[in-house]
Amino acid sequence: MNVVLWILQALLAVLFLAVGFMKLTQPKDKFKARMPYVEEFSQPQMRAIGAVEMLGALGLVLPWATGIAPILTPLAAVGLGITMIVAAQVHRRRKESFAVNLVLLAMVVIVAVGRF
């Protein structure tokens, strides 16, 4: 089970780091075509979402890997789970597909439960 959790943590960390970095560093107009929901958020809000995703990604891996405050790993997974629930609500309200959010939510729930 430990190997499965590490694989999930690594996949989630890479994904959230990449997407979070993009949201944190790029102007929202640059990715509006791929992510039409961004029109509902201001640039500072998009940067905050990106920062939350990046911090969550780091929290999924670093505490457990270093052994320093490993309780932060499942807490980071819970935080990303909340982020995915909110994201799914945004997509549902806009009548967009939120299947990816549900898959990511399931993955972070597995990590959270497995690491608690």
FENJO-V528946 format. One record per residue. N is the residue number from 1. RES is the residue in one small letter. PSI is psi in degrees with one decimal (999 if undefined). D_FIRST is the distance of its C-alpha to the first C-alpha in Angstrom with 1 decimal. Layout:
N/RES/PSI/D_FIRST
N/RES/PSI/D_FIRST
This chain:
1/m/-34.0/0.0
2/n/-39.8/3.8
3/v/-42.7/5.4
4/v/-43.8/5.2
5/l/-41.9/6.2
6/w/-40.0/8.7
7/i/-46.7/10.0
8/l/-44.8/10.7
9/q/-43.7/12.2
10/a/-45.0/14.3
11/l/-47.2/15.5
12/l/-41.5/16.5
13/a/-45.5/18.1
14/v/-45.6/20.1
15/l/-51.5/21.2
16/f/-32.7/22.2
17/l/-45.5/23.9
18/a/-49.9/25.9
19/v/-41.8/27.0
20/g/-41.9/27.6
21/f/-41.9/29.6
22/m/-46.2/31.7
23/k/-31.9/32.5
24/l/-31.9/33.3
25/t/-21.5/35.6
26/q/149.5/37.2
27/p/143.2/39.9
28/k/-26.6/38.8
29/d/-26.3/41.5
30/k/-32.0/39.9
31/f/19.3/36.9
32/k/-34.7/38.7
33/a/-38.6/39.0
34/r/-25.7/35.2
35/m/79.8/34.4
36/p/-18.7/37.4
37/y/-17.1/36.1
38/v/-19.0/36.9
39/e/-17.9/40.5
40/e/-8.6/39.7
41/f/147.9/38.7
42/s/167.5/40.8
43/q/-45.3/40.0
44/p/-35.6/39.1
45/q/-40.6/36.7
46/m/-39.1/35.0
47/r/-38.9/34.7
48/a/-41.6/33.2
49/i/-43.0/30.6
50/g/-41.5/29.8
51/a/-41.7/29.6
52/v/-43.4/27.3
53/e/-41.1/24.9
54/m/-43.8/25.1
55/l/-39.4/24.6
56/g/-40.7/21.6
57/a/-45.4/20.1
58/l/-38.3/20.9
59/g/-24.7/19.5
60/l/-28.1/16.1
61/v/-51.6/15.9
62/l/-48.8/18.7
63/p/-43.0/18.2
64/w/-37.4/14.7
65/a/-37.1/15.7
66/t/-19.0/19.0
67/g/4.9/18.2
68/i/114.0/21.2
69/a/57.9/20.8
70/p/-15.2/17.0
71/i/-19.9/17.7
72/l/-24.4/19.1
73/t/-53.7/15.8
74/p/-29.5/15.0
75/l/-37.9/18.8
76/a/-39.3/19.1
77/a/-41.1/16.6
78/v/-43.5/18.9
79/g/-42.7/21.9
80/l/-31.9/20.9
81/g/-43.0/20.2
82/i/-40.8/23.8
83/t/-41.6/25.0
84/m/-33.8/23.7
85/i/-45.4/25.3
86/v/-42.7/28.6
87/a/-41.4/28.4
88/a/-38.4/28.0
89/q/-40.5/31.0
90/v/-47.3/33.0
91/h/-39.6/32.3
92/r/-44.0/33.1
93/r/-34.3/36.3
94/r/3.1/37.3
95/k/39.4/36.6
96/e/163.5/34.1
97/s/136.0/30.9
98/f/24.1/27.9
99/a/-40.0/25.2
100/v/-40.9/23.6
101/n/-38.4/23.4
102/l/-37.1/21.8
103/v/-45.3/19.1
104/l/-38.6/18.5
105/l/-45.6/18.6
106/a/-40.8/15.9
107/m/-44.0/13.6
108/v/-29.1/14.6
109/v/-41.5/14.3
110/i/-43.3/10.6
111/v/-45.9/10.3
112/a/-48.3/12.9
113/v/-43.3/11.6
114/g/-33.8/8.1
115/r/-19.6/10.2
116/f/999/13.1
